[in-house]
Amino acid sequence: MKIALIGCGGLGTSLALGLLRSKVSDLELRLCDHNQSKMDLIVSEFPSLKIATSLFVKNVVKDAEIIIVVVKPGDLERTLTQLKEDLAPQALLVSCAAGVQIDFIAKVIGKKCAVARAMPNTAVAVAGGTVGTFLGPNCDQKRDEERLNYVFGVLGSVRAVHAEELLHAVTALSGCGPAFALLFLEALIDAGVRAGLSRSEADFFAKGALRSATVLVDHVALPPSDLRAQITSPGGVTAEGLYQLERMAFRYAIMEAVDASKKKSEQINYLEQATIVK
């Protein structure tokens, strides 16, 4: 399968690494970025593979079956303008740009084209990602869903949403969520140091705490609230810690962070639509 990946920033690099590490037998990956050194860094990890790179979009798009565009929302229109003339008739264009909806992309392309959106997170680099997807109206539902699942399925877990607007929430929860969790991990490590552990010890036990929580959620058929209750003895040390978190509005802070990220994604779409109208 010929896949063009345009944009080798943080997420683009994670996608490229994940695809190449997956060892998909029929994969022909082409990379495009304005910074050759970023592409060279990816290629250097796979000396036995032939990976095409180019500074020019048209060189990687021509006859590609899937084009994955991973650029900043503000750069998307320019990128689409550069590639639209070289899109193959049966190509699937997949945008990973946060907040920018399919009708905007279709207007820039200016011709009938299968367009989908995918919202991965950076854990796709190690096949542990979570990917939300949505197929546009010009997609062949069966064929293009299979293509999306084939490509992103090797990178982690894939789930389609029934309405494109829900990708704002997916972006905030799944895309931004790992950063929120990592901030919590940082705080746990610092708290461990404050409690008297060495930093390496605090790092070991804090990572273990989050890993244990994830394992429980994945393997025990109970909601998180029930699992938390099982850990919390009446009047115990866990209950005291949870009380302090609730007193400091921990739950509220998380909900506000997700809501703020969702609104930012919605704002990006509004600004892009305003550009098209003008």
C-alpha positions as a Markdown table, in Angstrom:
| # | Residue | x | y | z |
|---|---|---|---|---|
| 1 | Met | 0.0 | 0.0 | 0.0 |
| 2 | Lys | 1.4 | 3.4 | -1.1 |
| 3 | Ile | 1.0 | 5.9 | 1.8 |
| 4 | Ala | 2.1 | 9.5 | 1.7 |
| 5 | Leu | 2.6 | 11.1 | 5.0 |
| 6 | Ile | 2.9 | 14.9 | 4.9 |
| 7 | Gly | 4.2 | 16.6 | 8.0 |
| 8 | Cys | 6.9 | 15.2 | 10.2 |
| 9 | Gly | 6.4 | 17.1 | 13.4 |
| 10 | Gly | 5.7 | 15.4 | 16.7 |
| 11 | Leu | 2.6 | 13.5 | 15.7 |
| 12 | Gly | 3.7 | 13.0 | 12.1 |
| 13 | Thr | 7.0 | 11.4 | 13.3 |
| 14 | Ser | 5.0 | 9.2 | 15.7 |
| 15 | Leu | 2.8 | 8.0 | 12.9 |
| 16 | Ala | 5.8 | 7.3 | 10.6 |
| 17 | Leu | 7.7 | 5.4 | 13.3 |
| 18 | Gly | 4.6 | 3.4 | 14.2 |
| 19 | Leu | 3.9 | 2.4 | 10.6 |
| 20 | Leu | 7.5 | 1.4 | 10.0 |
| 21 | Arg | 7.8 | -0.5 | 13.2 |
| 22 | Ser | 4.6 | -2.4 | 12.4 |
| 23 | Lys | 6.4 | -4.2 | 9.6 |
| 24 | Val | 3.3 | -4.2 | 7.4 |
| 25 | Ser | 4.4 | -6.3 | 4.4 |
| 26 | Asp | 3.0 | -4.2 | 1.6 |
| 27 | Leu | 3.8 | -0.8 | 3.0 |
| 28 | Glu | 5.4 | 1.8 | 0.8 |
| 29 | Leu | 5.8 | 4.9 | 2.9 |
| 30 | Arg | 6.7 | 8.3 | 1.5 |
| 31 | Leu | 7.5 | 11.2 | 3.7 |
| 32 | Cys | 7.2 | 14.9 | 3.0 |
| 33 | Asp | 8.3 | 17.8 | 5.2 |
| 34 | His | 9.9 | 21.2 | 4.7 |
| 35 | Asn | 12.7 | 20.1 | 7.1 |
| 36 | Gln | 14.8 | 17.4 | 5.5 |
| 37 | Ser | 16.6 | 16.6 | 8.8 |
| 38 | Lys | 13.4 | 15.5 | 10.4 |
| 39 | Met | 12.8 | 13.0 | 7.6 |
| 40 | Asp | 16.4 | 11.9 | 7.7 |
| 41 | Leu | 16.1 | 11.2 | 11.5 |
| 42 | Ile | 13.1 | 8.8 | 10.8 |
| 43 | Val | 14.9 | 7.1 | 7.9 |
| 44 | Ser | 18.0 | 6.6 | 9.9 |
| 45 | Glu | 16.1 | 4.2 | 12.3 |
| 46 | Phe | 15.3 | 1.9 | 9.5 |
| 47 | Pro | 18.5 | 1.4 | 7.4 |
| 48 | Ser | 17.2 | -1.8 | 5.7 |
| 49 | Leu | 14.0 | -0.1 | 4.4 |
| 50 | Lys | 13.7 | 2.0 | 1.3 |
| 51 | Ile | 11.8 | 5.2 | 2.4 |
| 52 | Ala | 11.2 | 8.0 | -0.1 |
| 53 | Thr | 11.4 | 11.5 | 1.2 |
| 54 | Ser | 10.8 | 14.8 | -0.5 |
| 55 | Leu | 10.5 | 18.5 | 0.4 |
| 56 | Phe | 7.7 | 18.8 | -2.3 |
| 57 | Val | 4.2 | 17.6 | -1.7 |
| 58 | Lys | 3.5 | 16.6 | -5.3 |
| 59 | Asn | 6.4 | 14.1 | -5.3 |
| 60 | Val | 4.9 | 11.9 | -2.6 |
| 61 | Val | 1.2 | 12.4 | -3.4 |
| 62 | Lys | 1.2 | 11.1 | -7.0 |
| 63 | Asp | -0.5 | 7.6 | -7.2 |
| 64 | Ala | -0.5 | 7.3 | -3.4 |
| 65 | Glu | -3.5 | 5.3 | -2.2 |
| 66 | Ile | -3.7 | 7.0 | 1.2 |
| 67 | Ile | -2.5 | 10.6 | 1.9 |
| 68 | Ile | -2.2 | 11.4 | 5.6 |
| 69 | Val | -1.8 | 15.1 | 6.3 |
| 70 | Val | -0.4 | 15.9 | 9.7 |
| 71 | Val | 0.3 | 19.6 | 9.6 |
| 72 | Lys | -0.8 | 22.5 | 11.9 |
| 73 | Pro | -4.4 | 23.8 | 11.2 |
| 74 | Gly | -3.0 | 27.1 | 10.0 |
| 75 | Asp | -0.8 | 25.3 | 7.4 |
| 76 | Leu | -3.5 | 23.0 | 6.2 |
| 77 | Glu | -5.0 | 25.1 | 3.4 |
| 78 | Arg | -1.6 | 25.8 | 1.8 |
| 79 | Thr | -0.8 | 22.1 | 2.0 |
| 80 | Leu | -4.1 | 21.0 | 0.4 |
| 81 | Thr | -3.6 | 23.6 | -2.4 |
| 82 | Gln | -0.2 | 22.1 | -3.2 |
| 83 | Leu | -1.5 | 18.5 | -3.3 |
| 84 | Lys | -4.9 | 18.7 | -4.9 |
| 85 | Glu | -3.9 | 18.5 | -8.5 |
| 86 | Asp | -1.9 | 15.3 | -8.0 |
| 87 | Leu | -4.6 | 13.3 | -6.0 |
| 88 | Ala | -5.3 | 10.0 | -7.6 |
| 89 | Pro | -9.1 | 9.4 | -8.3 |
| 90 | Gln | -9.3 | 6.5 | -5.8 |
| 91 | Ala | -7.1 | 8.1 | -3.1 |
| 92 | Leu | -8.2 | 8.5 | 0.5 |
| 93 | Leu | -7.1 | 11.8 | 2.0 |
| 94 | Val | -6.9 | 11.6 | 5.8 |
| 95 | Ser | -6.5 | 14.8 | 7.8 |
| 96 | Cys | -5.1 | 14.8 | 11.3 |
| 97 | Ala | -5.4 | 18.5 | 11.7 |
| 98 | Ala | -7.2 | 19.4 | 15.0 |
| 99 | Gly | -10.5 | 21.2 | 14.6 |
| 100 | Val | -10.6 | 21.5 | 10.8 |
| 101 | Gln | -13.8 | 19.9 | 9.4 |
| 102 | Ile | -14.2 | 18.0 | 6.2 |
| 103 | Asp | -16.4 | 20.5 | 4.4 |
| 104 | Phe | -13.5 | 23.0 | 4.7 |
| 105 | Ile | -11.0 | 20.5 | 3.2 |
| 106 | Ala | -13.4 | 19.6 | 0.4 |
| 107 | Lys | -13.8 | 23.3 | -0.6 |
| 108 | Val | -10.1 | 23.7 | -0.7 |
| 109 | Ile | -9.6 | 20.6 | -2.8 |
| 110 | Gly | -12.4 | 21.8 | -5.1 |
| 111 | Lys | -13.2 | 18.4 | -6.6 |
| 112 | Lys | -14.9 | 15.2 | -5.5 |
| 113 | Cys | -12.5 | 13.4 | -3.2 |
| 114 | Ala | -12.7 | 10.8 | -0.4 |
| 115 | Val | -11.8 | 12.7 | 2.7 |
| 116 | Ala | -11.6 | 11.3 | 6.2 |
| 117 | Arg | -10.4 | 12.6 | 9.5 |
| 118 | Ala | -8.3 | 10.7 | 12.1 |
| 119 | Met | -7.4 | 11.9 | 15.6 |
| 120 | Pro | -4.5 | 9.8 | 16.9 |
| 121 | Asn | -2.3 | 10.5 | 19.9 |
| 122 | Thr | 1.5 | 10.2 | 20.0 |
| 123 | Ala | 1.5 | 6.7 | 21.5 |
| 124 | Val | 0.9 | 5.4 | 17.9 |
| 125 | Ala | 4.8 | 5.4 | 17.7 |
| 126 | Val | 4.8 | 2.3 | 20.0 |
| 127 | Ala | 1.6 | 0.7 | 18.8 |
| 128 | Gly | -0.2 | 1.9 | 21.9 |
| 129 | Gly | -2.2 | 4.8 | 20.4 |
| 130 | Thr | -5.9 | 5.6 | 20.4 |
| 131 | Val | -7.4 | 6.8 | 17.2 |
| 132 | Gly | -10.8 | 8.4 | 16.6 |
| 133 | Thr | -12.0 | 8.4 | 12.9 |
| 134 | Phe | -14.7 | 9.8 | 10.8 |
| 135 | Leu | -15.5 | 9.3 | 7.1 |
| 136 | Gly | -16.7 | 12.1 | 4.9 |
| 137 | Pro | -19.7 | 12.0 | 2.6 |
| 138 | Asn | -17.6 | 11.2 | -0.5 |
| 139 | Cys | -16.0 | 8.1 | 1.1 |
| 140 | Asp | -17.0 | 4.6 | 0.1 |
| 141 | Gln | -18.1 | 3.5 | 3.6 |
| 142 | Lys | -16.9 | -0.2 | 3.3 |
| 143 | Arg | -13.7 | 0.3 | 1.3 |
| 144 | Asp | -12.5 | 3.4 | 3.1 |
| 145 | Glu | -13.3 | 2.2 | 6.6 |
| 146 | Glu | -11.3 | -0.9 | 5.8 |
| 147 | Arg | -8.4 | 1.2 | 4.6 |
| 148 | Leu | -8.5 | 3.4 | 7.7 |
| 149 | Asn | -8.6 | 0.4 | 10.0 |
| 150 | Tyr | -5.9 | -1.3 | 8.1 |
| 151 | Val | -3.5 | 1.6 | 8.5 |
| 152 | Phe | -4.3 | 2.9 | 11.9 |
| 153 | Gly | -5.2 | -0.6 | 13.4 |
| 154 | Val | -1.5 | -1.5 | 13.5 |
| 155 | Leu | -0.9 | 1.7 | 15.6 |
| 156 | Gly | -3.3 | 0.9 | 18.5 |
| 157 | Ser | -7.0 | 1.0 | 19.0 |
| 158 | Val | -9.3 | 2.6 | 16.4 |
| 159 | Arg | -12.9 | 3.7 | 16.9 |
| 160 | Ala | -15.2 | 5.7 | 14.6 |
| 161 | Val | -17.5 | 8.4 | 15.9 |
| 162 | His | -21.0 | 8.8 | 14.4 |
| 163 | Ala | -20.8 | 12.6 | 14.1 |
| 164 | Glu | -17.8 | 14.7 | 13.0 |
| 165 | Glu | -18.5 | 17.3 | 15.7 |
| 166 | Leu | -17.5 | 14.6 | 18.3 |
| 167 | Leu | -13.9 | 14.7 | 17.0 |
| 168 | His | -13.5 | 18.0 | 19.0 |
| 169 | Ala | -14.2 | 15.9 | 22.1 |
| 170 | Val | -12.0 | 13.1 | 20.9 |
| 171 | Thr | -9.2 | 15.6 | 20.3 |
| 172 | Ala | -9.5 | 17.0 | 23.8 |
| 173 | Leu | -9.8 | 13.6 | 25.6 |
| 174 | Ser | -7.7 | 11.3 | 23.6 |
| 175 | Gly | -5.3 | 13.7 | 21.9 |
| 176 | Cys | -4.7 | 16.0 | 24.9 |
| 177 | Gly | -5.4 | 13.5 | 27.6 |
| 178 | Pro | -2.0 | 11.8 | 27.6 |
| 179 | Ala | -0.4 | 15.2 | 28.3 |
| 180 | Phe | -2.8 | 15.7 | 31.2 |
| 181 | Ala | -1.9 | 12.2 | 32.5 |
| 182 | Leu | 1.8 | 13.0 | 32.1 |
| 183 | Leu | 1.5 | 16.2 | 34.1 |
| 184 | Phe | -0.2 | 14.1 | 36.8 |
| 185 | Leu | 2.7 | 11.6 | 36.6 |
| 186 | Glu | 5.2 | 14.5 | 37.0 |
| 187 | Ala | 3.3 | 15.6 | 40.1 |
| 188 | Leu | 3.3 | 12.1 | 41.6 |
| 189 | Ile | 7.0 | 11.8 | 41.1 |
| 190 | Asp | 7.6 | 15.2 | 42.7 |
| 191 | Ala | 5.3 | 14.2 | 45.6 |
| 192 | Gly | 7.3 | 11.0 | 46.1 |
| 193 | Val | 10.5 | 13.0 | 46.3 |
| 194 | Arg | 8.9 | 15.3 | 48.8 |
| 195 | Ala | 7.9 | 12.3 | 50.8 |
| 196 | Gly | 11.5 | 11.2 | 51.1 |
| 197 | Leu | 12.1 | 8.9 | 48.1 |
| 198 | Ser | 15.0 | 9.3 | 45.7 |
| 199 | Arg | 13.9 | 10.6 | 42.3 |
| 200 | Ser | 14.6 | 7.2 | 40.7 |
| 201 | Glu | 12.6 | 5.5 | 43.4 |
| 202 | Ala | 9.7 | 8.0 | 43.0 |
| 203 | Asp | 9.8 | 7.6 | 39.2 |
| 204 | Phe | 9.6 | 3.8 | 39.6 |
| 205 | Phe | 6.7 | 3.8 | 42.0 |
| 206 | Ala | 4.8 | 6.6 | 40.3 |
| 207 | Lys | 4.9 | 4.9 | 36.9 |
| 208 | Gly | 3.9 | 1.7 | 38.6 |
| 209 | Ala | 0.9 | 3.3 | 40.2 |
| 210 | Leu | -0.4 | 4.6 | 36.8 |
| 211 | Arg | 0.4 | 1.3 | 35.1 |
| 212 | Ser | -1.5 | -0.6 | 37.9 |
| 213 | Ala | -4.5 | 1.6 | 37.4 |
| 214 | Thr | -4.5 | 1.0 | 33.7 |
| 215 | Val | -4.1 | -2.8 | 34.1 |
| 216 | Leu | -7.0 | -2.9 | 36.5 |
| 217 | Val | -9.3 | -0.9 | 34.2 |
| 218 | Asp | -8.3 | -3.1 | 31.2 |
| 219 | His | -8.7 | -6.5 | 32.9 |
| 220 | Val | -11.4 | -6.1 | 35.6 |
| 221 | Ala | -15.0 | -5.7 | 34.4 |
| 222 | Leu | -15.8 | -2.8 | 36.8 |
| 223 | Pro | -16.1 | 0.9 | 36.3 |
| 224 | Pro | -13.2 | 3.1 | 37.6 |
| 225 | Ser | -15.3 | 4.3 | 40.5 |
| 226 | Asp | -15.8 | 0.8 | 41.8 |
| 227 | Leu | -12.2 | -0.1 | 41.4 |
| 228 | Arg | -11.2 | 3.1 | 43.3 |
| 229 | Ala | -13.7 | 2.2 | 46.1 |
| 230 | Gln | -12.0 | -1.2 | 46.4 |
| 231 | Ile | -8.7 | 0.5 | 47.1 |
| 232 | Thr | -10.1 | 3.0 | 49.6 |
| 233 | Ser | -10.5 | 1.7 | 53.1 |
| 234 | Pro | -12.7 | 3.7 | 55.5 |
| 235 | Gly | -10.7 | 6.2 | 57.4 |
| 236 | Gly | -7.5 | 5.0 | 55.6 |
| 237 | Val | -4.6 | 6.7 | 53.9 |
| 238 | Thr | -6.1 | 6.5 | 50.5 |
| 239 | Ala | -9.3 | 8.1 | 51.7 |
| 240 | Glu | -7.4 | 10.9 | 53.2 |
| 241 | Gly | -5.5 | 11.6 | 50.0 |
| 242 | Leu | -8.7 | 11.4 | 47.9 |
| 243 | Tyr | -10.3 | 13.9 | 50.3 |
| 244 | Gln | -7.5 | 16.4 | 49.7 |
| 245 | Leu | -7.8 | 15.9 | 45.9 |
| 246 | Glu | -11.6 | 16.6 | 46.0 |
| 247 | Arg | -11.0 | 19.5 | 48.4 |
| 248 | Met | -8.7 | 21.0 | 45.8 |
| 249 | Ala | -11.2 | 20.5 | 43.0 |
| 250 | Phe | -9.1 | 17.9 | 41.2 |
| 251 | Arg | -12.0 | 16.4 | 39.4 |
| 252 | Tyr | -13.3 | 19.8 | 38.3 |
| 253 | Ala | -9.8 | 20.8 | 37.1 |
| 254 | Ile | -9.7 | 17.8 | 34.8 |
| 255 | Met | -13.1 | 18.4 | 33.4 |
| 256 | Glu | -12.3 | 22.1 | 32.8 |
| 257 | Ala | -9.1 | 21.2 | 31.0 |
| 258 | Val | -10.9 | 18.8 | 28.6 |
| 259 | Asp | -13.6 | 21.4 | 28.1 |
| 260 | Ala | -11.1 | 24.1 | 27.3 |
| 261 | Ser | -9.2 | 21.9 | 24.8 |
| 262 | Lys | -12.5 | 21.0 | 23.2 |
| 263 | Lys | -13.5 | 24.7 | 22.8 |
| 264 | Lys | -10.1 | 25.5 | 21.4 |
| 265 | Ser | -10.6 | 22.8 | 18.7 |
| 266 | Glu | -14.0 | 24.2 | 17.9 |
| 267 | Gln | -12.5 | 27.7 | 17.7 |
| 268 | Ile | -9.9 | 26.5 | 15.1 |
| 269 | Asn | -12.7 | 25.1 | 12.9 |
| 270 | Tyr | -14.6 | 28.4 | 13.2 |
| 271 | Leu | -11.5 | 30.4 | 12.1 |
| 272 | Glu | -10.8 | 28.1 | 9.2 |
| 273 | Gln | -14.4 | 28.3 | 8.0 |
| 274 | Ala | -14.3 | 32.1 | 8.2 |
| 275 | Thr | -11.2 | 32.1 | 6.0 |
| 276 | Ile | -13.1 | 30.1 | 3.3 |
| 277 | Val | -16.1 | 32.4 | 3.5 |
| 278 | Lys | -13.8 | 35.4 | 2.8 |
